[in-house]
Amino acid sequence: MVKLKWLPVTDIERLAEIDRSEHIDLTYSIGEGQLVATEADIDVPNWFRHGGGGHSIEDTIKFCLAHMKAGADAIGAFDGCRMIGIGIIRYETRPKVAQLAFLHVSRAQRRSGIATLITKRIEDASIKAGAHRIYVSAAPSRSAVNFYRSLGFAPTNDLIPELMELEPDDIHMTKDLRSA
């Protein structure tokens, strides 16, 4: 049975327990305001265990801790004592706009509802904090974009420039929480 719990800063390093690997067979981009699909054949490895750089354990932990030090909260999904998923919520990237800043579920547990549980809990916390919308910059893979679309997120033209600059290839999406 999967249990969710809000995480103290000291538990963030446990995200190393999550297997982020996946095979991507289709990616999306935005063209003329529409999603454009492109076939792909990309093997995304698990976290890099040693050294820094993008997608290393070290840099990913630093990324998450920086959000938490700025007031974000993290929620973990656990199967027994093993962390199998994590999500991070920034409550106000803009007035009344929360950001789902980070979401990963271990490969073996994907498509079992865990990411939905984490996202719903994050949406509830965002609403409680006064957010009217939630923003996500989704990896441009079929699995990520279609997951968010299934929960009511849609590509947005109301981009947050600093997030677009950080992740220009992602699909930037929002969801209106007032109707959630």
C-alpha positions as CSV (number, residue, x, y, z in Angstrom):
1,M,0.0,0.0,0.0
2,V,1.4,3.4,-1.0
3,K,1.5,6.1,1.6
4,L,2.0,9.8,1.0
5,K,3.7,12.1,3.5
6,W,5.0,15.6,3.5
7,L,8.7,15.5,3.7
8,P,11.2,17.3,5.9
9,V,14.2,18.8,4.2
10,T,16.3,15.9,5.6
11,D,14.4,13.4,3.5
12,I,15.0,15.0,0.1
13,E,18.2,13.0,-0.5
14,R,16.0,9.9,-0.5
15,L,14.9,10.8,-4.0
16,A,18.0,8.8,-5.0
17,E,15.8,5.7,-4.3
18,I,13.6,6.6,-7.4
19,D,14.4,5.1,-10.8
20,R,13.9,8.0,-13.2
21,S,14.8,5.9,-16.3
22,E,12.4,5.6,-19.2
23,H,12.2,5.0,-22.9
24,I,10.7,7.9,-24.9
25,D,9.1,7.0,-28.2
26,L,7.4,10.4,-28.9
27,T,8.1,14.0,-28.0
28,Y,6.1,17.1,-28.2
29,S,6.9,20.7,-29.1
30,I,4.7,23.8,-29.5
31,G,4.2,25.0,-33.1
32,E,1.8,27.8,-33.9
33,G,0.2,27.4,-30.5
34,Q,-0.5,23.7,-31.0
35,L,1.2,20.5,-29.7
36,V,3.3,18.9,-32.5
37,A,4.2,15.3,-32.0
38,T,7.6,13.9,-33.3
39,E,8.6,10.2,-33.2
40,A,11.6,9.6,-31.0
41,D,13.9,6.8,-29.8
42,I,15.5,8.1,-26.5
43,D,16.6,6.0,-23.6
44,V,16.7,8.2,-20.5
45,P,19.1,6.8,-17.9
46,N,18.5,6.7,-14.1
47,W,20.1,9.5,-12.0
48,F,23.8,9.8,-12.5
49,R,25.2,8.5,-9.1
50,H,28.6,10.3,-9.2
51,G,29.5,13.9,-10.0
52,G,27.4,16.9,-10.7
53,G,25.7,18.1,-13.8
54,G,22.1,17.7,-15.1
55,H,20.2,14.7,-13.9
56,S,22.9,13.8,-11.3
57,I,21.7,12.9,-7.8
58,E,23.8,15.8,-6.4
59,D,22.3,18.5,-8.7
60,T,18.8,17.1,-8.4
61,I,19.0,17.2,-4.6
62,K,20.4,20.8,-4.7
63,F,17.5,21.8,-7.0
64,C,14.9,20.4,-4.7
65,L,16.5,21.8,-1.6
66,A,16.7,25.3,-3.1
67,H,12.9,25.2,-3.7
68,M,12.3,24.0,-0.1
69,K,14.6,26.7,1.3
70,A,12.5,29.2,-0.7
71,G,9.3,28.0,1.0
72,A,8.2,25.0,-1.2
73,D,7.0,21.8,0.2
74,A,7.8,18.2,-0.9
75,I,5.6,15.2,-0.7
76,G,6.9,11.6,-1.0
77,A,5.2,8.4,-2.0
78,F,6.4,5.3,-0.1
79,D,6.0,1.6,-0.6
80,G,6.9,0.4,2.8
81,C,10.0,2.3,3.7
82,R,11.2,2.9,0.1
83,M,10.6,6.2,-1.6
84,I,8.9,5.6,-5.0
85,G,7.7,9.0,-5.9
86,I,8.2,12.7,-5.0
87,G,6.5,16.0,-5.9
88,I,7.5,19.6,-5.0
89,I,5.1,22.5,-4.8
90,R,6.0,26.2,-4.9
91,Y,3.0,28.0,-3.6
92,E,3.3,31.4,-5.4
93,T,5.4,31.7,-8.4
94,R,3.1,34.5,-9.4
95,P,0.1,35.9,-7.4
96,K,-2.5,33.1,-7.1
97,V,-0.3,30.8,-9.3
98,A,1.4,27.7,-7.7
99,Q,4.0,25.6,-9.5
100,L,4.4,21.9,-9.6
101,A,8.1,22.2,-9.6
102,F,9.2,18.6,-9.6
103,L,7.5,15.2,-10.0
104,H,9.1,11.8,-10.4
105,V,7.8,8.3,-9.8
106,S,10.0,5.2,-10.1
107,R,9.8,3.4,-13.4
108,A,8.4,0.1,-11.9
109,Q,5.5,2.0,-10.2
110,R,4.5,4.3,-13.1
111,R,0.9,4.1,-14.5
112,S,-0.3,2.8,-11.1
113,G,-1.9,6.1,-10.0
114,I,1.0,7.3,-7.8
115,A,1.7,10.4,-9.8
116,T,-2.0,11.3,-9.8
117,L,-2.2,10.9,-6.0
118,I,0.9,13.2,-5.6
119,T,-0.5,15.7,-8.0
120,K,-4.0,15.8,-6.4
121,R,-2.4,16.3,-3.0
122,I,-0.3,19.1,-4.4
123,E,-3.4,20.7,-6.0
124,D,-5.3,20.5,-2.7
125,A,-2.4,22.2,-0.9
126,S,-2.2,24.9,-3.6
127,I,-5.9,25.6,-3.3
128,K,-5.6,25.8,0.5
129,A,-2.8,28.3,0.1
130,G,-5.0,30.5,-2.2
131,A,-3.8,29.5,-5.6
132,H,-6.2,29.8,-8.6
133,R,-3.9,28.2,-11.1
134,I,-1.1,25.6,-11.1
135,Y,1.7,25.8,-13.6
136,V,4.0,23.0,-14.7
137,S,6.8,22.8,-17.2
138,A,6.4,19.2,-18.4
139,A,9.1,17.1,-20.0
140,P,8.2,17.0,-23.6
141,S,7.7,13.2,-23.6
142,R,4.4,11.5,-24.5
143,S,4.1,10.1,-21.0
144,A,4.6,13.4,-19.2
145,V,2.4,15.6,-21.5
146,N,-0.4,13.1,-21.7
147,F,-0.3,12.5,-18.0
148,Y,-0.8,16.2,-17.3
149,R,-3.4,16.5,-20.0
150,S,-5.4,13.7,-18.4
151,L,-5.5,15.7,-15.2
152,G,-6.9,18.8,-16.9
153,F,-3.6,20.7,-17.6
154,A,-3.4,22.4,-21.0
155,P,-0.5,24.1,-22.8
156,T,-0.4,27.8,-21.9
157,N,0.5,31.0,-23.7
158,D,0.7,32.8,-20.3
159,L,4.4,31.7,-19.8
160,I,6.5,32.4,-16.8
161,P,9.6,33.8,-18.4
162,E,12.1,32.5,-15.8
163,L,10.7,29.0,-16.1
164,M,10.7,29.2,-19.9
165,E,14.3,30.2,-19.7
166,L,15.2,27.3,-17.4
167,E,13.3,24.7,-19.5
168,P,12.8,26.0,-23.0
169,D,12.1,22.6,-24.5
170,D,9.4,21.7,-22.0
171,I,5.7,22.0,-22.6
172,H,4.5,24.7,-20.3
173,M,1.0,23.9,-19.0
174,T,-1.5,25.3,-16.5
175,K,-4.7,24.1,-14.8
176,D,-7.4,26.3,-13.4
177,L,-7.9,25.2,-9.8
178,R,-11.1,27.1,-9.2
179,S,-13.0,24.4,-11.1
180,A,-11.0,21.5,-9.8
